[in-house]
Amino acid sequence: MYSVIYRNLLFPIMEFVKGTKISSYLKWLNKTQWWKLKDLERLQNKKLRALIKHAYDNVPYYHRLFKKLGLRPEDIRTKEDLQKLPVLTKEDIRRNLNDMLARNMPRSRFIEAHSSGSTGEPLKYYVDKLAYSIGWAQTFRCWSWVGYRLGEPYVKISLNPRTKLIKKVQDKLMRCIYIYSSGINNDNLIGYLKKMRNAKIIRSYASSAFMLANMIEKIGIDERFLPTPRAIATTGETLYNHWRRTIENVFECPVLDGYGGESTPVAFECPMREGYHVCTESVIVEILRNNEQVSSGEIGEVVITNLDNWAMPFIRYKLNDLATPSDEPCSCGRGLPMLESIQGRDTDIVITPNGSFLVVHFFTILFEYIEGVDQFQVIQEKIDRLKVKIVRNDKFTENDLRYIVSQIKKHAGENMEIEVEFVDHIPPTRSGKRRFVISKVPISYLWRMIDERV
């Protein structure tokens, strides 16, 4: 009953007060997901032309950029024309933040936001309420693929404690059970699980969902105390295969992974789990290698254009992530184009002296079944040198050490020097995320080596 009242009365009132349009966009997105790809691309190009003209006319940074390049708004007609513009980096935003804001829009439409800063300094930016609305509608659409409806209770497990009163009130109204992941321990676990009992969706950073599932598994919690969500919606980090298996085994429901950046939902899994559906109605996704679109099945760098954030346009913004596009449609029948996989940060990939690469999944699989390793981290300082940090336990043996080194050399080549350092603890980043691989070799080095081989 509350869900019906919420959808038809409370939520519309909240949207009126906040100036958002999540509900109406959700209805629209539930229709457009079944459009043919050519119709979705026509929509993209129409929105792109409007965004480009707006940015040229009202955003000083882009007006200067177009003048410098000798371009006019009419030179960018389709998403293929975007290659006439340079990519936008985090450093560009930090240097030009004020000049990237639209001068013709009231500040009441701006929402201040910050990235997590998982690999460095957090990024401050602004989101238009329109983009905010469509972003949440994209998320709710993904949840609806497993039967979720607005007003039903859901859990949000976060790396940060909830402190602001207005957010706490919003959580209450939206039936969001907010949980600070660091507050969970063996003693209070059952109490937290009781809070989650009626949740239809559990939304969490991938690592937090895994740690919760791992804790439940190790303690041996009676299934009577476990929540029974329709899905676990992971976000914010690379979802590793062994994390997915553990989460699904414990909660007995599918994990639907989502991917995005800077308040821009980019792609979501559906229950078929054949890849990631791109949020085509609100974002253009390019997967690039040396500023050229890669072919289906090839790995490249993710560059996005948010089609709805007119307050602070993100045009060809480099997310510093790697992904693989796919030409294969999903068997669910949706017209949304697909990403085959999300490989993680471009600094989560080890480049080998022989011109190949090892993605972070190689290392998570390598260490998954070595019982003597509690934690690990691989750091690449130079092209031919790796440092492997290991937190070991009593089960670790010399055979484990030889196996680890031999497997890395087998795939990275004999010219890769490997230093193993045993440590007591590997701290997470400032944002609370855990990084298994840190490479300081630029990804451009790999593209250059591949080009030279060709």
Secondary structure, DSSP 8 states (H G I E B T S, - for coil): -HHHHIIIIIHHHHHHHHT--HHHHHHHHHHHTTS-HHHHHHHHHHHHHHHHHHHHHH-HHHHHHHHHHT--GGG--SGGGGGGS--B-HHHHHHHTGGGS-TTS-GGGEEEEE---TTSS--EEEEEHHHHHHHHHHHHHHHHTTT--TTS-EEEEESS----HHHHHHHHHTTEEEEEGGG--TTTHHHHHHHTTT-SEEEEEHHHHHHHHHHHHHHT--GGGS---SEEEEESS---HHHHHHHHHHH-S-EEEEEEETTEEEEE--TT-SSEEE-TTTEEEEEEETTEE--TT--EEEEEEESS--SS---SEEEEEEEEEE-S--TT-----EEEEEEEETTSEEE-TTS-EEEHHHHHHHHHT-TTEEEEEEEEEETTEEEEEEEE-TT--HHHHHHHHHHHHHHH-TT-EEEEEE-S-----TTS---SEEE-S-HHHHHHHHHHH-
